[in-house]
Amino acid sequence: MKLLSVNAGSSTLKFRMYEMPEEKVICKGAFDRIGIQGSNYSLKYEDKKIEEEVELKDHNDAVKILLEELVKQGIINSLDEIEAVGHRVVHGGSKYASSVLITEEVIKEIEELSTLAPLHNPAALKGIRAFSENVPNAKMVACFDTAFHQTMKEDAYLYPVPYKWYEEYGIRKYGFHGMSHKFITEKLSEMLDKKANLIIAHIGSGASLSAVKEGKCIDTTMGFTPNAGVMMGTRSGDIDYSMIGYLMNKGLSYEEIENSLNKESGLLGIIGKSDLRDIDLLFEQKDEKAVLGVDMYTSKIAEYIAKYYIKLDGEVDAICFTAGVGENDDIIRREVIKKLAPLGIFLDEEVNKETLIRKGKEGIISTNNSKVPVYVLGTDEELMIARDTYSICF
């Protein structure tokens, strides 16, 4: 059977169509600049690629064109072949610990949770409504990015602030990148043939780590928002909150500060660049700011790995690097693992250089005498959405 895995943003809609349960990708594509001048879409299937500029007033326009193209190109014979659509929803609050079949009640709750994810949940709802209208016979599933982390206990997800903030306003750690952390957990647990104890480092432009005990998340770095945790491409990660009031007293508005902490901080703030390909070149040339930024960046990652190693009582079956940087940046991986030597974790530098997901190579990059094996594995959030959707609907 055929299903769609969908990720709707405020002005984008990305998708993959799968043949399930074979997990075969039939086609994939993206609609960009929805509601903005210069909107366009691309569609790839077999060895063909379609690219068009077209007016997309809203997500409904995008979905209509997508469905028309699927039939026009002979990818499907009729819309009835699409039996389910899985939607990535960033925030499920504390209510949803797994993906769920979408009902009117679920839609209402996603709307209510939009105050916690004002840029993301409303966009997901646009996608849900557009597909519900245009493929009314297909089942709709919400796959929450926060769900995997809801197995954390109170001591991990609560902040040391007035408890009534949690009770009245929902102030707590939620965690994000959950579909990726879940995918890697399942992949490694299958490889190791056990419900594993893992430390997963999802390192991309955004970055988060998770501690997984017997296949369940017990802690993660991102918090109330995705800006918490490790230093990232443009996000600050953990900071002393008092600087916000201090800067406001100096004349900066809250909006300016928030924008800077999300979009002008992290590697960009220290080095002036956020693309690790550029940063790696500067680092190898021993550029002063690049060396400083990479040391800060990799130290934050290593510190959380060490923290989670202790949280797992030193019983760690594997450490795994994944996502864009984790999968393909041997320099960042090397600099992180060098800092883990006191834990008895050591890198095979030659294997590390060769292990790049973009070149089709994944596996263990640590030495045989490393206390914990270190893996590099490709993540696949779209496939995780498809798997969850299939398991719920069929």
C-alpha positions as CSV (number, residue, x, y, z in Angstrom):
1,M,0.0,0.0,0.0
2,K,1.0,3.6,-0.5
3,L,1.4,6.3,2.1
4,L,2.8,9.8,2.3
5,S,5.2,11.1,4.9
6,V,4.7,14.9,5.1
7,N,6.6,17.7,6.8
8,A,4.8,21.0,6.4
9,G,6.5,24.3,7.4
10,S,5.2,27.8,7.4
11,S,6.1,28.3,3.7
12,T,7.2,24.8,2.7
13,L,5.9,21.3,2.3
14,K,8.2,18.4,1.9
15,F,7.0,14.8,1.2
16,R,8.0,11.3,0.4
17,M,5.7,8.6,-0.9
18,Y,6.4,5.0,0.3
19,E,5.3,1.6,-0.8
20,M,4.7,-0.1,2.6
21,P,5.6,-2.4,4.3
22,E,8.5,-2.7,1.8
23,E,9.6,0.8,2.8
24,K,10.4,1.6,-0.9
25,V,10.5,5.3,-1.7
26,I,8.3,5.8,-4.8
27,C,8.8,9.5,-5.1
28,K,9.8,12.6,-3.1
29,G,9.8,16.3,-3.4
30,A,9.2,19.7,-1.9
31,F,7.1,22.8,-2.4
32,D,8.9,26.0,-1.5
33,R,8.0,29.7,-0.9
34,I,4.3,28.9,-0.3
35,G,2.4,32.2,-0.1
36,I,5.5,34.1,-1.2
37,Q,6.5,35.4,-4.6
38,G,8.7,33.0,-6.6
39,S,7.0,29.8,-5.2
40,N,8.0,26.6,-6.9
41,Y,8.0,22.8,-6.5
42,S,10.2,19.8,-7.4
43,L,9.3,16.2,-7.8
44,K,11.6,13.2,-8.1
45,Y,10.7,9.7,-9.1
46,E,12.6,6.8,-10.8
47,D,15.2,8.7,-12.8
48,K,13.1,11.7,-13.5
49,K,12.9,15.2,-12.0
50,I,10.2,17.8,-12.4
51,E,10.8,21.4,-11.4
52,E,8.3,24.2,-11.9
53,E,7.6,27.7,-10.8
54,V,4.0,28.1,-10.0
55,E,1.8,30.4,-7.8
56,L,1.2,28.7,-4.5
57,K,-1.2,30.9,-2.5
58,D,-1.4,28.4,0.4
59,H,-0.7,24.8,1.4
60,N,-4.0,23.7,-0.2
61,D,-2.6,24.8,-3.6
62,A,0.6,22.8,-3.0
63,V,-1.3,19.7,-2.0
64,K,-3.6,19.9,-5.0
65,I,-0.7,20.2,-7.4
66,L,1.2,17.4,-5.7
67,L,-1.8,15.1,-6.1
68,E,-2.4,16.1,-9.7
69,E,1.2,15.4,-10.5
70,L,1.2,12.0,-8.9
71,V,-1.7,11.0,-11.2
72,K,-0.4,12.8,-14.2
73,Q,3.0,11.2,-14.0
74,G,1.4,7.8,-13.6
75,I,2.9,7.3,-10.1
76,I,-0.6,6.4,-8.9
77,N,-3.7,5.7,-11.0
78,S,-6.1,7.4,-8.6
79,L,-6.0,9.2,-5.2
80,D,-7.7,6.1,-3.6
81,E,-4.3,4.4,-3.8
82,I,-3.0,6.8,-1.0
83,E,-4.3,5.0,2.1
84,A,-2.6,7.1,4.8
85,V,-0.7,10.3,5.4
86,G,1.8,10.8,8.3
87,H,2.3,14.3,9.4
88,R,5.3,15.6,11.3
89,V,4.1,17.7,14.2
90,V,6.8,19.5,16.2
91,H,5.0,19.8,19.5
92,G,2.8,17.2,21.2
93,G,3.2,18.6,24.7
94,S,3.2,16.2,27.6
95,K,0.0,14.4,26.4
96,Y,1.4,12.5,23.4
97,A,4.1,9.9,24.0
98,S,3.5,8.2,20.6
99,S,2.1,9.0,17.2
100,V,-1.7,9.0,17.0
101,L,-4.5,8.8,14.5
102,I,-5.8,12.3,13.9
103,T,-9.3,13.1,15.1
104,E,-11.0,16.4,15.7
105,E,-9.9,16.2,19.3
106,V,-6.3,15.8,18.3
107,I,-6.5,18.7,15.9
108,K,-7.9,20.9,18.7
109,E,-5.1,19.9,21.0
110,I,-2.4,20.6,18.3
111,E,-4.0,24.0,18.0
112,E,-3.9,24.6,21.7
113,L,-0.2,23.5,21.8
114,S,0.6,26.2,19.1
115,T,1.5,28.6,21.9
116,L,4.5,26.3,22.6
117,A,5.4,26.0,19.0
118,P,4.0,29.1,17.2
119,L,6.1,28.7,14.1
120,H,5.6,25.0,13.6
121,N,2.3,23.6,14.9
122,P,0.1,26.0,12.8
123,A,2.1,25.0,9.7
124,A,1.5,21.3,10.5
125,L,-2.2,22.0,10.8
126,K,-2.3,23.6,7.4
127,G,-0.8,20.4,6.0
128,I,-3.2,18.2,7.9
129,R,-6.2,20.2,6.7
130,A,-5.1,20.4,3.1
131,F,-4.5,16.6,2.8
132,S,-7.8,15.8,4.8
133,E,-9.7,17.9,2.3
134,N,-8.0,16.6,-0.9
135,V,-7.6,12.9,0.1
136,P,-10.6,12.4,2.3
137,N,-10.5,8.6,2.3
138,A,-6.9,8.5,3.6
139,K,-6.2,8.0,7.3
140,M,-4.2,10.9,8.9
141,V,-1.6,10.3,11.5
142,A,0.2,12.9,13.7
143,C,3.9,12.0,14.5
144,F,5.1,14.2,17.3
145,D,8.8,15.3,17.5
146,T,8.4,15.5,21.3
147,A,6.8,12.1,21.8
148,F,10.0,10.0,22.1
149,H,11.2,12.0,25.0
150,Q,8.0,11.7,27.1
151,T,9.4,8.7,28.9
152,M,11.6,11.0,30.9
153,K,10.8,11.2,34.6
154,E,10.1,14.3,36.6
155,D,13.6,14.7,37.9
156,A,14.8,14.9,34.3
157,Y,12.1,17.1,32.7
158,L,11.3,19.6,35.5
159,Y,13.2,22.8,35.9
160,P,14.2,24.1,39.4
161,V,11.6,26.9,39.2
162,P,8.3,27.3,41.1
163,Y,6.3,24.0,40.6
164,K,3.2,26.0,39.8
165,W,4.9,27.2,36.6
166,Y,4.8,23.6,35.4
167,E,1.2,23.1,36.7
168,E,-0.2,26.4,35.3
169,Y,1.9,27.1,32.2
170,G,3.5,23.8,31.2
171,I,7.0,24.9,31.8
172,R,9.2,21.8,31.5
173,K,11.7,20.1,29.3
174,Y,9.9,18.6,26.2
175,G,12.8,17.6,23.9
176,F,12.8,17.7,20.1
177,H,14.2,15.7,17.1
178,G,12.3,12.8,18.6
179,M,11.6,11.0,15.3
180,S,15.4,10.9,14.6
181,H,16.2,9.7,18.2
182,K,13.5,7.1,17.9
183,F,14.8,5.9,14.5
184,I,18.4,5.5,15.7
185,T,17.2,3.8,18.9
186,E,15.3,1.2,17.0
187,K,18.1,0.8,14.4
188,L,20.8,0.2,17.1
189,S,18.6,-2.0,19.2
190,E,18.1,-4.2,16.2
191,M,21.8,-4.2,15.4
192,L,22.7,-5.0,19.0
193,D,19.8,-7.4,19.4
194,K,18.8,-5.9,22.7
195,K,16.9,-2.9,24.2
196,A,20.1,-0.9,24.3
197,N,21.5,1.8,26.6
198,L,22.6,4.5,24.2
199,I,23.9,8.1,23.9
200,I,22.6,9.6,20.6
201,A,24.1,12.7,19.2
202,H,21.8,14.2,16.5
203,I,24.2,16.9,15.3
204,G,23.0,19.1,12.4
205,S,22.4,22.8,12.2
206,G,20.2,22.2,15.2
207,A,21.6,19.7,17.6
208,S,20.3,17.5,20.5
209,L,21.6,14.5,22.4
210,S,19.6,11.9,24.3
211,A,20.3,9.3,26.9
212,V,18.4,6.1,26.2
213,K,18.1,3.3,28.8
214,E,16.8,0.0,27.6
215,G,15.3,1.6,24.5
216,K,13.5,4.5,26.4
217,C,14.6,8.1,26.6
218,I,15.6,9.2,30.1
219,D,17.0,12.6,29.3
220,T,17.7,14.9,26.3
221,T,19.4,18.3,25.8
222,M,16.8,20.4,24.2
223,G,14.3,21.7,26.7
224,F,11.2,23.9,26.8
225,T,12.3,25.1,23.3
226,P,14.8,23.8,20.8
227,N,17.2,26.6,21.9
228,A,18.4,24.7,25.0
229,G,21.3,22.3,25.3
230,V,24.4,22.2,23.2
231,M,25.8,25.1,21.1
232,M,24.4,24.8,17.5
233,G,24.8,26.4,14.1
234,T,23.0,29.6,15.0
235,R,21.4,28.8,18.4
236,S,23.2,29.6,21.6
237,G,22.2,26.5,23.6
238,D,22.3,26.8,27.4
239,I,23.0,30.3,28.7
240,D,22.7,32.3,31.9
241,Y,19.1,33.8,31.6
242,S,20.2,36.9,33.5
243,M,21.9,38.3,30.4
244,I,18.5,38.8,28.8
245,G,17.4,41.4,31.5
246,Y,20.9,42.9,31.4
247,L,20.7,43.5,27.6
248,M,17.2,44.8,27.8
249,N,18.5,47.4,30.3
250,K,21.1,48.3,27.8
251,G,18.4,49.1,25.2
252,L,17.9,45.9,23.3
253,S,14.3,44.7,23.0
254,Y,13.3,41.2,24.0
255,E,12.5,40.4,20.4
256,E,16.0,41.4,19.3
257,I,17.6,39.3,21.9
258,E,15.5,36.3,21.2
259,N,16.3,36.6,17.5
260,S,20.0,36.8,18.2
261,L,19.9,33.8,20.5
262,N,18.2,31.7,17.8
263,K,19.6,33.0,14.6
264,E,22.9,34.9,15.3
265,S,24.5,32.8,18.0
266,G,26.2,29.4,18.2
267,L,28.9,28.9,15.6
268,L,27.7,31.8,13.6
269,G,28.1,34.1,16.6
270,I,31.6,33.0,17.5
271,I,33.1,32.4,14.0
272,G,30.9,34.4,11.7
273,K,29.9,31.2,9.8
274,S,27.5,28.4,10.5
275,D,28.2,26.0,7.6
276,L,30.6,23.3,9.0
277,R,32.2,22.9,5.5
278,D,33.4,26.5,5.7
279,I,34.3,26.2,9.3
280,D,36.3,23.0,8.8
281,L,38.5,24.6,6.2
282,L,39.2,27.5,8.6
283,F,39.8,25.2,11.5
284,E,42.4,23.2,9.5
285,Q,44.1,26.5,8.6
286,K,44.2,27.2,12.3
287,D,42.0,30.3,12.0
288,E,41.8,31.7,15.6
289,K,38.0,32.2,15.7
290,A,37.4,28.8,14.0
291,V,39.6,27.0,16.5
292,L,37.8,28.7,19.4
293,G,34.4,28.0,18.0
294,V,35.0,24.4,17.2
295,D,36.6,23.8,20.7
296,M,33.5,25.4,22.3
297,Y,31.1,23.4,20.1
298,T,32.8,20.0,20.6
299,S,33.3,20.6,24.3
300,K,29.6,21.2,24.8
301,I,28.8,17.9,23.0
302,A,31.4,16.0,24.8
303,E,30.3,17.3,28.2
304,Y,26.7,16.1,27.6
305,I,28.0,12.7,26.4
306,A,30.0,12.5,29.7
307,K,26.9,13.6,31.7
308,Y,24.8,10.9,30.1
309,Y,27.5,8.3,30.5
310,I,27.2,8.9,34.3
311,K,23.4,9.0,34.1
312,L,23.5,5.5,32.5
313,D,25.8,4.3,35.3
314,G,28.6,3.7,32.8
315,E,26.5,0.9,31.2
316,V,26.5,2.3,27.7
317,D,26.1,-0.1,24.7
318,A,26.9,2.5,22.1
319,I,27.4,6.2,21.3
320,C,26.0,7.2,18.0
321,F,26.6,10.3,15.8
322,T,23.8,11.1,13.3
323,A,22.2,13.9,11.3
324,G,24.0,16.1,8.8
325,V,27.1,17.0,10.8
326,G,27.2,13.8,12.8
327,E,27.0,11.7,9.7
328,N,29.4,13.5,7.5
329,D,31.9,15.7,9.5
330,D,34.9,13.6,10.5
331,I,36.6,16.6,12.0
332,I,33.9,17.5,14.5
333,R,33.5,13.8,15.4
334,R,37.3,13.6,16.0
335,E,37.4,16.6,18.2
336,V,34.5,15.4,20.3
337,I,35.9,11.9,20.8
338,K,39.4,13.3,21.7
339,K,37.7,15.0,24.6
340,L,36.2,11.6,25.8
341,A,39.5,9.9,26.3
342,P,39.2,10.1,30.1
343,L,36.2,7.8,29.8
344,G,38.2,5.3,27.9
345,I,36.6,6.1,24.5
346,F,39.1,6.2,21.6
347,L,38.8,7.0,17.9
348,D,40.2,5.1,14.9
349,E,41.1,8.2,12.9
350,E,41.5,6.4,9.5
351,V,38.1,4.7,9.8
352,N,36.6,8.0,11.0
353,K,37.8,9.8,7.9
354,E,36.3,7.1,5.6
355,T,32.9,6.9,7.4
356,L,30.7,9.3,5.6
357,I,27.0,8.7,5.1
358,R,26.9,10.8,2.0
359,K,29.4,8.3,0.5
360,G,27.3,5.3,1.7
361,K,29.6,4.3,4.5
362,E,28.4,3.9,8.1
363,G,29.5,1.8,11.1
364,I,31.9,1.9,14.1
365,I,34.6,4.6,14.2
366,S,36.1,3.7,17.6
367,T,39.1,1.5,18.3
368,N,38.8,-2.1,19.4
369,N,40.0,-1.1,22.9
370,S,37.5,1.7,23.3
371,K,35.3,1.1,26.4
372,V,32.2,2.1,24.4
373,P,31.8,1.5,20.6
374,V,31.1,4.8,18.7
375,Y,28.8,4.4,15.7
376,V,28.0,6.7,12.8
377,L,24.6,5.9,11.4
378,G,22.2,7.6,9.0
379,T,19.0,8.8,10.4
380,D,15.7,8.9,8.5
381,E,12.9,10.9,10.1
382,E,10.6,10.5,7.0
383,L,10.9,6.7,7.2
384,M,10.2,6.8,10.9
385,I,7.0,8.8,10.2
386,A,6.1,6.2,7.5
387,R,6.7,3.3,9.9
388,D,4.6,4.9,12.7
389,T,1.8,5.7,10.3
390,Y,1.8,2.2,8.9
391,S,1.8,0.6,12.3
392,I,-1.2,2.7,13.5
393,C,-3.3,2.4,10.3
394,F,-2.7,-1.2,9.3
